[in-house]
Amino acid sequence: MAVTLEQARRVGYTCLKALLRFAFMVANNLVAIPSYVLYLIVLQPLRVLDSESFWYIEGVLFKWLLAMVASWGWWAGYTVVEWGDDVKAVSEDEAMVLVNHQATGDVCTLMMCLQDKGTVVRQMMWLMDHIFKYTNFGIVSLIHGDFFIRQGRAHRDQQLVLLKEHLEKYYRSRNRKWIVLFPEGGFLRKRRETSQAFAKKNNLPFLKHVTLPRLGATQVILKTLVAPQENGTPAGRDAVIKESKSKGLQWVIDTTIAYPRGEPLDIQTWILGYRQPTVTHVHYRIFPVKDVPAEPEALTHWLYQRFIEKEDLLTHFYETGAFPPLQGQTKAISREMTLSNLWLVGIQSLAFLSGGMWYCIFQYFYHCLF
């Protein structure tokens, strides 16, 4: 089939736009991430004198970095519509966020839609696959105190021990509030066949849009963060103060991400912007942690039920283009998530100004020394 002049122009424009976006993303990373690291190196004396203020500043810088990632999608027309419970109501409480996992774009979507949830982004902790440690954002996550988990049966027991130690050492000493994890343990396309085989063998529901979750990390988080006064005192000098103030984990936020036609966004699309503007839909359900069972068997059943409900939610969404109403509602209510372009431009400008400032400082010291 012959390519028309209009089609050729459209392809050329898309390629040029993708190239320019990629160049901007690279430049953004080259100034923003080193600036984040250098600011925190300079502020190390504050960490010794007033660790609470240090981690407050680190959290603000972390939120700005995540906002930069969100801006790449926002300016490409990748927006978010939210459904279900309003999580802003619990943004100041401790919560565990359970999310279905379809592609790398899930993380970017969360970075975007949590930007307007008060202090959540700067006070959150992420559980992510260890491979992310070796990405451009790995150094930021390491400093922030996120946990990188190795998948696979051979590593499982050791990783759960390390997770418990990590939570005890960093969660409250750095005043974290929300902890985000993907209980499926991998992308849908990679785990679906194995999950369905396991479900068939154990007489469990057949799921197409999600996979059966794994219990380990969820159980460790609940045991470690619920009723902290019963779990001992986290390590660290400044953790004791945080421990006394904390009410412990209060909520579980069951989060379901849905993409139109079941076609998830990946990080390449998010960066290059070659896909047409897309609305991603995010559904929340909030559960009081006191209603979550502690015993392994009961907790496994409870967690399975959440993902069976996700399956129903996603089936309804793919059939109708909308999530069903919450119990007690006659009509589902959606909320369009918005970001301020002025704010995003301001953050991006600050990143490039910071990069220029650090360059001038290094140039000055270089000339002084040599």
C-alpha positions as CSV (number, residue, x, y, z in Angstrom):
1,M,0.0,0.0,0.0
2,A,1.4,3.4,-1.0
3,V,2.1,5.9,1.7
4,T,0.4,9.2,1.2
5,L,2.2,12.5,1.7
6,E,-0.1,13.3,4.7
7,Q,0.8,9.9,6.3
8,A,4.5,10.5,5.7
9,R,4.2,14.0,7.3
10,R,2.4,12.5,10.3
11,V,5.1,9.9,10.8
12,G,7.9,12.4,10.4
13,Y,6.2,14.7,12.9
14,T,5.8,11.9,15.4
15,C,9.5,10.8,15.0
16,L,10.7,14.4,15.4
17,K,8.5,15.0,18.5
18,A,9.8,11.7,20.0
19,L,13.4,12.7,19.4
20,L,13.0,16.1,20.9
21,R,11.1,14.7,23.9
22,F,13.9,12.1,24.4
23,A,16.6,14.8,24.2
24,F,14.7,16.9,26.8
25,M,14.3,13.9,29.1
26,V,18.0,13.1,28.9
27,A,18.9,16.8,29.7
28,N,16.3,16.8,32.5
29,N,17.9,13.7,34.1
30,L,21.4,15.1,33.7
31,V,20.6,18.2,35.7
32,A,17.8,17.1,38.1
33,I,19.2,13.9,39.5
34,P,22.8,15.1,40.2
35,S,21.3,18.3,41.7
36,Y,19.2,16.2,44.1
37,V,22.2,14.2,45.2
38,L,24.4,17.3,45.6
39,Y,21.9,19.2,47.6
40,L,21.6,16.3,50.0
41,I,25.4,16.0,50.3
42,V,25.6,19.7,51.2
43,L,22.8,19.2,53.8
44,Q,24.5,16.3,55.6
45,P,25.3,18.5,58.6
46,L,21.6,19.2,58.9
47,R,20.9,15.5,58.9
48,V,23.1,15.1,62.0
49,L,21.7,18.2,63.8
50,D,18.0,17.9,62.8
51,S,17.2,14.7,60.9
52,E,13.5,15.6,60.7
53,S,14.1,18.8,58.8
54,F,16.6,17.0,56.6
55,W,14.1,14.3,55.5
56,Y,11.5,17.0,55.1
57,I,13.7,18.8,52.5
58,E,14.6,15.5,50.9
59,G,10.9,14.6,50.6
60,V,10.2,17.9,48.8
61,L,13.0,17.4,46.4
62,F,11.8,13.8,45.8
63,K,8.3,15.0,45.1
64,W,9.7,17.5,42.5
65,L,11.6,14.7,40.8
66,L,8.5,12.6,40.5
67,A,6.6,15.6,39.3
68,M,9.2,15.9,36.4
69,V,8.5,12.3,35.5
70,A,4.7,13.1,35.6
71,S,5.2,16.1,33.4
72,W,6.6,14.0,30.5
73,G,3.3,12.1,30.4
74,W,1.1,15.1,31.2
75,W,2.5,17.2,28.3
76,A,2.0,14.2,26.0
77,G,-1.7,14.1,26.9
78,Y,-1.5,11.0,29.1
79,T,-4.0,12.0,31.8
80,V,-5.7,10.3,34.7
81,V,-9.4,9.9,35.8
82,E,-10.0,8.6,39.3
83,W,-12.9,6.6,40.6
84,G,-14.0,5.1,43.9
85,D,-13.1,6.3,47.3
86,D,-11.4,9.7,47.7
87,V,-7.9,8.9,49.1
88,K,-7.2,12.6,49.9
89,A,-9.2,12.0,53.1
90,V,-6.5,9.6,54.4
91,S,-3.5,11.4,52.9
92,E,-2.1,12.2,56.3
93,D,-2.5,8.7,57.7
94,E,-0.3,5.7,57.3
95,A,-1.5,3.4,54.5
96,M,-0.4,0.5,52.4
97,V,-1.3,0.8,48.7
98,L,-1.9,-2.4,46.8
99,V,-1.7,-2.0,43.0
100,N,-2.2,-4.3,40.0
101,H,0.8,-4.4,37.6
102,Q,0.6,-4.4,33.9
103,A,3.6,-2.4,32.6
104,T,6.3,0.0,33.5
105,G,3.9,2.9,32.9
106,D,2.0,1.9,36.1
107,V,4.7,3.5,38.2
108,C,4.6,6.7,36.1
109,T,0.8,6.8,36.4
110,L,1.0,6.6,40.2
111,M,3.7,9.3,40.2
112,M,1.3,11.5,38.4
113,C,-2.0,10.9,40.2
114,L,-0.5,11.1,43.7
115,Q,1.0,14.5,43.1
116,D,-2.2,16.3,44.3
117,K,-2.6,14.1,47.4
118,G,-1.1,16.4,49.9
119,T,2.2,15.2,51.5
120,V,1.8,11.7,50.2
121,V,4.5,11.7,47.5
122,R,7.3,13.2,49.6
123,Q,6.5,10.8,52.5
124,M,5.9,7.5,50.6
125,M,8.0,4.4,50.3
126,W,8.1,2.2,47.2
127,L,8.6,-1.5,46.9
128,M,10.0,-2.3,43.5
129,D,11.9,-4.9,41.5
130,H,15.6,-4.8,42.2
131,I,16.3,-4.1,38.5
132,F,15.1,-0.5,39.0
133,K,18.2,0.0,41.3
134,Y,20.3,0.0,38.1
135,T,18.2,2.6,36.2
136,N,18.8,6.4,36.1
137,F,16.4,6.8,39.0
138,G,18.0,4.1,41.2
139,I,20.3,6.5,43.1
140,V,17.3,8.6,44.0
141,S,15.3,5.7,45.3
142,L,18.3,4.4,47.3
143,I,18.7,7.7,49.0
144,H,15.0,8.1,49.6
145,G,14.8,4.7,51.2
146,D,12.8,2.7,48.8
147,F,13.1,-1.1,49.0
148,F,14.3,-3.2,46.0
149,I,13.1,-6.7,46.2
150,R,14.5,-9.7,44.3
151,Q,11.9,-12.0,42.8
152,G,12.1,-15.8,42.7
153,R,11.6,-18.6,45.2
154,A,15.4,-18.8,45.8
155,H,15.5,-15.3,47.2
156,R,12.0,-15.1,48.8
157,D,12.7,-15.9,52.5
158,Q,15.9,-13.8,52.6
159,Q,14.1,-10.8,50.9
160,L,11.3,-10.9,53.5
161,V,13.8,-10.7,56.3
162,L,15.6,-7.8,54.6
163,L,12.2,-6.1,54.1
164,K,11.3,-6.3,57.7
165,E,14.7,-4.9,58.7
166,H,14.4,-2.1,56.2
167,L,11.0,-1.1,57.4
168,E,12.1,-1.1,61.1
169,K,15.2,1.0,60.2
170,Y,13.8,3.6,57.7
171,Y,10.0,3.8,57.6
172,R,9.3,5.9,60.7
173,S,12.8,7.4,61.2
174,R,12.1,9.1,57.8
175,N,8.5,9.9,58.6
176,R,7.0,7.7,55.9
177,K,3.2,7.6,55.5
178,W,2.3,5.5,52.5
179,I,4.0,2.3,51.3
180,V,3.3,1.2,47.7
181,L,3.7,-2.4,46.5
182,F,2.6,-4.6,43.5
183,P,1.6,-7.9,45.2
184,E,1.4,-9.8,41.9
185,G,5.2,-9.8,41.8
186,G,5.6,-9.0,38.1
187,F,3.8,-7.8,35.0
188,L,0.5,-9.3,34.0
189,R,1.7,-10.6,30.6
190,K,4.6,-12.4,32.3
191,R,2.7,-14.0,35.2
192,R,-0.7,-14.6,33.8
193,E,-0.1,-18.1,32.5
194,T,1.7,-19.3,35.6
195,S,-1.0,-17.8,37.8
196,Q,-3.8,-19.4,35.9
197,A,-2.1,-22.8,36.1
198,F,-1.8,-22.3,39.9
199,A,-5.4,-21.3,40.1
200,K,-6.6,-24.4,38.2
201,K,-4.4,-26.7,40.4
202,N,-5.8,-25.2,43.6
203,N,-9.4,-24.7,42.6
204,L,-9.2,-20.9,42.6
205,P,-10.9,-18.4,40.2
206,F,-9.6,-18.1,36.7
207,L,-8.4,-14.5,36.2
208,K,-7.6,-12.8,32.9
209,H,-7.0,-9.1,33.8
210,V,-4.9,-9.7,37.0
211,T,-2.9,-12.5,38.6
212,L,-3.2,-14.1,42.0
213,P,-1.1,-12.0,44.5
214,R,1.7,-13.2,46.6
215,L,1.4,-12.9,50.4
216,G,4.9,-12.4,51.7
217,A,5.6,-8.7,51.4
218,T,2.0,-7.7,52.4
219,Q,2.2,-9.9,55.5
220,V,5.6,-8.5,56.5
221,I,4.4,-4.9,56.1
222,L,1.3,-5.5,58.2
223,K,3.2,-7.3,61.0
224,T,5.9,-4.6,61.1
225,L,3.8,-1.4,60.7
226,V,0.5,-2.2,62.4
227,A,0.4,-1.4,66.1
228,P,4.0,-0.4,66.2
229,Q,4.2,-0.3,70.0
230,E,3.7,-4.1,69.9
231,N,6.4,-4.7,67.4
232,G,9.4,-3.2,69.2
233,T,11.2,0.0,68.4
234,P,12.7,0.6,65.0
235,A,16.5,1.0,64.7
236,G,17.9,4.4,64.6
237,R,18.4,7.2,67.1
238,D,15.7,9.5,65.7
239,A,13.2,6.7,65.1
240,V,12.2,6.6,68.8
241,I,10.6,10.0,68.5
242,K,8.7,9.1,65.4
243,E,7.5,5.8,66.9
244,S,5.9,7.6,69.9
245,K,4.0,9.9,67.5
246,S,2.8,7.2,65.1
247,K,-0.6,5.6,65.2
248,G,0.7,2.8,63.0
249,L,-0.7,1.6,59.7
250,Q,-4.3,2.6,59.6
251,W,-5.5,1.9,56.0
252,V,-5.1,-0.4,53.1
253,I,-5.8,1.3,49.8
254,D,-6.7,-1.2,47.0
255,T,-5.8,0.6,43.8
256,T,-6.8,-0.7,40.3
257,I,-5.2,0.8,37.2
258,A,-7.1,0.4,33.9
259,Y,-6.0,1.4,30.4
260,P,-8.4,1.8,27.5
261,R,-8.8,-1.4,25.5
262,G,-6.4,-3.0,28.0
263,E,-3.4,-1.5,26.3
264,P,-1.0,-0.4,29.0
265,L,1.5,2.5,28.7
266,D,5.1,1.6,29.1
267,I,8.0,3.8,30.1
268,Q,9.1,4.2,26.4
269,T,5.7,5.5,25.4
270,W,5.7,7.8,28.5
271,I,9.0,9.3,27.5
272,L,8.7,9.5,23.7
273,G,5.0,10.4,23.5
274,Y,4.4,8.6,20.2
275,R,1.0,7.2,21.3
276,Q,-2.1,9.4,20.9
277,P,-3.4,11.1,24.1
278,T,-4.7,8.5,26.5
279,V,-6.8,8.7,29.6
280,T,-5.7,6.1,32.3
281,H,-8.4,5.2,34.9
282,V,-7.5,4.6,38.5
283,H,-10.0,3.1,41.0
284,Y,-9.5,3.3,44.8
285,R,-11.1,1.3,47.6
286,I,-10.1,2.1,51.2
287,F,-10.2,-0.6,53.9
288,P,-9.5,0.0,57.6
289,V,-6.5,-2.1,58.6
290,K,-8.4,-3.4,61.6
291,D,-10.6,-5.3,59.2
292,V,-7.7,-7.0,57.6
293,P,-7.0,-10.4,59.1
294,A,-3.5,-11.1,60.6
295,E,-3.5,-14.9,60.3
296,P,-1.7,-16.1,57.1
297,E,-4.5,-18.3,55.8
298,A,-7.2,-15.7,56.4
299,L,-4.9,-12.9,55.1
300,T,-4.3,-15.0,51.9
301,H,-8.0,-15.3,51.4
302,W,-8.6,-11.6,52.0
303,L,-5.8,-10.7,49.5
304,Y,-7.2,-13.1,46.9
305,Q,-10.6,-11.5,47.3
306,R,-9.2,-8.1,46.6
307,F,-7.7,-9.3,43.3
308,I,-10.9,-11.2,42.4
309,E,-12.7,-7.9,42.9
310,K,-10.1,-6.2,40.7
311,E,-10.9,-8.8,38.0
312,D,-14.6,-7.8,38.2
313,L,-13.8,-4.1,38.2
314,L,-11.6,-4.4,35.1
315,T,-14.1,-6.7,33.3
316,H,-16.8,-4.1,33.9
317,F,-14.4,-1.3,32.7
318,Y,-13.4,-3.1,29.5
319,E,-17.1,-3.8,28.7
320,T,-18.5,-0.3,29.5
321,G,-15.6,2.1,29.6
322,A,-16.3,3.0,33.2
323,F,-15.9,1.5,36.7
324,P,-19.1,0.4,38.5
325,P,-20.5,2.6,41.3
326,L,-19.4,1.9,44.9
327,Q,-21.8,0.1,47.3
328,G,-24.6,2.5,48.2
329,Q,-24.1,4.7,45.1
330,T,-26.6,4.7,42.2
331,K,-24.0,6.2,39.8
332,A,-20.3,5.9,39.6
333,I,-18.5,9.2,40.3
334,S,-15.3,10.0,38.5
335,R,-12.8,12.8,39.2
336,E,-10.4,14.2,36.5
337,M,-6.9,14.5,38.0
338,T,-5.2,17.8,37.1
339,L,-1.7,19.2,37.3
340,S,-0.7,22.9,37.1
341,N,1.4,23.5,34.0
342,L,2.8,26.6,35.6
343,W,4.0,24.6,38.6
344,L,5.5,21.9,36.3
345,V,7.4,24.6,34.3
346,G,8.6,26.1,37.5
347,I,10.0,22.8,38.8
348,Q,11.7,22.0,35.5
349,S,13.2,25.5,35.4
350,L,14.5,25.1,38.9
351,A,16.1,21.8,37.9
352,F,18.0,23.4,35.0
353,L,18.9,26.5,37.1
354,S,20.3,24.1,39.8
355,G,22.3,22.2,37.2
356,G,23.8,25.5,36.0
357,M,24.5,26.6,39.5
358,W,26.4,23.4,40.4
359,Y,28.3,23.6,37.1
360,C,29.5,27.1,38.0
361,I,30.4,26.0,41.5
362,F,32.5,23.1,40.2
363,Q,34.1,25.4,37.6
364,Y,35.0,27.9,40.3
365,F,36.7,25.3,42.5
366,Y,38.4,23.7,39.6
367,H,40.0,27.0,38.6
368,C,40.9,27.8,42.2
369,L,42.7,24.4,42.6
370,F,44.3,24.2,39.2
